[in-house]
Amino acid sequence: MLTDDQLRSVSGLFLHCGMTGSRFIECAQLDLIGETAVLANASGKRMPLNRQPLLRRAISADGQRIGAITDAVIDERTFAIRALELSRGYLDDLTGGRECIRQFTVHKHGDVVVGQSEGGKLT
């Protein structure tokens, strides 16, 4: 997933296409995004990932590391990022699941400052 610097919108997806390698498909070429599949009207193009990936360090407002951003919940029509998925570690993921974060900011170094966890689990 290729996002803007502030993690507010998606401009396209990187898809692994087996023997043909990874391809980038712009949002304008996407017809449908589901939980497990993507429907596109073009094959995309090869493109190097020259931006920071979505996987980023999550820190609290006082600067303490609290986990990692592992995924995003996006609006299928507007490609706006509605929430981020926060993992606090393997054990917490297994025992309580990952958290849904809607309030966040992004530092210039790429760290995500988590405002307040909703405590809700992503389903």
N, C-alpha and C positions, 0 to 999 in steps of 0.2 A: 504494500500500500504506500503510495506516495502522497504525503500530506504537505500542507503549507507549514511554515516555521512555527506557528503558534498552535498547531494541532486543532484547527477549527474546521478545515475542509479537506476533502480528498480530491486529488487531480487525476488519479488513475491507479491501476493495480498492476503489480508485477506478478505474473503467473508462471509457475514452473511447467514447462510443456514437454517433459520427457527428453527424448533424444534431440529435439530441436532447441533445447535450452530455454532460458527464461525470456519472457516477452513482456513488454509494457503495453497496456491497453488504456487509452484515455477514457475518461468518464463519458464523453460524448459517444463513444463506441460501445458502451455497455447498455444492454437492454434490461437486464434483470440481475439483481444480486440477492442470493439466498444464503441460508446458513451454511450449506455445504457445496453450493454450485454457483457458477457465474455464467450468464448467457451474454455473448458479445456478437456484434455484427461485423467484426473485423478480426483479423488474426493478430493484430498488434505488431510491434516492431522490437527489434533488439535494441536495448538501451542500457548503458551502465547505470548502476545505482550511485549517483553522485551526491545524494543527500543523506542525512542521518535517518536510519530506519526508525520505525515506530517503537521498537524495544528501547526504552529509556529508563534511567534511574528516577525513582519517585522519592521526593523528600518532603518533610513536613515544613510548615511555615518557619520553624526555628532552625531549619537546616539539617535535621537528623534524617538519615536514610531510613525509609520505611518499606521499601520494596522496589518493584519494577513494573512499568507499564508494559503489558503484554499484548493488548489488543484494543480495538475501538469498536464502538457501536455507531454505525452510520445510518443516516437517513437515505433510503434507497432512491428517493426522487431528487433530492437536492445535493446529495453527497456531503452534507454537513456532518461533522462529528458530534454526536449527541452525548456521548459518555466515553470514558476510558476504562479499561479493565486493569485493576491493580492486583498484583500478586505479592503477598507478603512473605513468600517462601514455600517450599515444597510441603512442609508439615501443615502450615496454615491452609494451603490449597486443598489438601486431603481432608482435613478435619472440618473446615468451615467454608471452603470455596473461595473464589476470587471476588473482589469487591467492585462495585460500580461507582465510578467517580464522575460527577458532573461539574464540579467546581474545581478549576485548576488554572494555573498559569505556567508559562514556559520561560525559564531563564535563557539568557543569550547563549549559554554553554550547552543547552539542550535538556537540562534536568527539568523534570515536571514537579512543580510545587503543588501539592494536593491541599485544597482548601478544607473541605470537610467530607469525610466518607459518609455515604448514605447508609452504610451498613447493609445495603441490599446486595444480594448475590445475583450474578448474571446467570440467566437461564437460557 
